[in-house]
Amino acid sequence: MRWGSSEKVLWGGLSLAALAVLVAILGAGFLVARYRAAADYPGAELMAGQDSYSVWPYPTVKRDSSYLSGDSFPAVYNFYSAGFELGPELYAQSNCIQMARNFTDFYVFERSMSVMLCDTPKGRMIFVMRAVTLRLSR
């Protein structure tokens, strides 16, 4: 069986389309992994972490994690307050403060982030919640 030029063009086009899809999937995976790790405090020990997903009523990806750090309270506070534009604390009680903010990107992606920072005898405990929701309708 000999291939004609039209079959070669067809298979070449399909190969390029498959390659483009593979590159898009790998790129999306890289961006998701990078976004997921962005809230990890540098040098902190991960105490617990959990990812959860839901599809109804709106597709949502959520990450809850907690860390222990020996860094000073102001250093950890500034990392989250300035680095994620959470601003000043919303709530404070005893040795803990909470910062939180909701963002909307491209009118359909809602991002939520909250950080609770507690001063303990062993160091700073950091509790982080991040969620991304796709809302196509309001």
PEKAZI-V795766 format. One record per residue. RES is the residue in one small letter. SS is DSSP state (h for helix, s for strand, l for the rest). OMEGA is omega in whole degrees, -180 to 180 (NA if undefined). D_LAST is the distance of its C-alpha to the last C-alpha in whole Angstrom. Layout:
RES&SS&OMEGA&D_LAST + RES&SS&OMEGA&D_LAST
This chain:
m&l&179&57 + r&l&178&56 + w&l&175&53 + g&l&-178&52 + s&h&-180&51 + s&h&177&48 + e&h&179&47 + k&h&178&47 + v&h&179&45 + l&h&-180&42 + w&h&176&43 + g&h&178&43 + g&h&177&39 + l&h&178&38 + s&h&178&39 + l&h&178&38 + a&h&178&34 + a&h&178&35 + l&h&179&36 + a&h&178&33 + v&h&179&30 + l&h&179&33 + v&h&179&32 + a&h&179&28 + i&h&179&28 + l&h&178&31 + g&h&178&29 + a&h&178&26 + g&h&178&28 + f&h&-180&30 + l&h&178&26 + v&h&179&25 + a&h&179&28 + r&h&178&29 + y&h&-179&25 + r&h&-176&26 + a&h&-175&30 + a&l&-177&29 + a&l&177&28 + d&l&179&32 + y&l&-177&34 + p&l&177&37 + g&l&-179&40 + a&l&177&39 + e&s&177&39 + l&s&180&36 + m&s&179&37 + a&s&177&34 + g&s&-180&31 + q&s&174&28 + d&s&175&26 + s&s&-177&23 + y&s&172&21 + s&s&-179&18 + v&l&-177&16 + w&l&2&14 + p&l&178&12 + y&l&178&11 + p&l&-177&14 + t&s&172&15 + v&s&-175&19 + k&s&177&20 + r&s&173&24 + d&s&180&26 + s&s&176&29 + s&s&-174&32 + y&s&172&35 + l&s&-179&39 + s&s&175&40 + g&l&180&43 + d&l&-178&42 + s&l&180&42 + f&h&180&39 + p&h&180&39 + a&h&180&39 + v&h&179&36 + y&h&-179&34 + n&h&178&34 + f&h&-178&33 + y&h&-177&30 + s&h&-178&29 + a&h&-175&30 + g&h&-179&29 + f&l&179&26 + e&l&179&25 + l&l&178&25 + g&l&-179&27 + p&l&-178&29 + e&l&177&29 + l&l&-171&27 + y&s&178&29 + a&s&175&33 + q&s&-180&35 + s&l&-177&39 + n&l&-177&39 + c&s&172&35 + i&s&178&32 + q&s&175&28 + m&s&-180&26 + a&s&177&22 + r&s&173&20 + n&s&-180&16 + f&s&171&15 + t&s&179&13 + d&s&176&14 + f&l&176&14 + y&l&-176&10 + v&l&180&9 + f&s&176&12 + e&s&178&12 + r&s&176&15 + s&s&177&17 + m&s&173&21 + s&s&-180&23 + v&s&171&27 + m&s&-176&30 + l&s&-177&33 + c&s&176&36 + d&s&-180&40 + t&s&178&42 + p&l&-179&46 + k&l&-178&45 + g&s&-180&43 + r&s&173&39 + m&s&-177&37 + i&s&178&33 + f&s&-174&30 + v&s&172&27 + m&s&176&24 + r&s&179&21 + a&s&174&18 + v&s&-178&16 + t&s&176&12 + l&s&179&11 + r&l&-180&7 + l&l&179&7 + s&l&-180&4 + r&l&NA&0
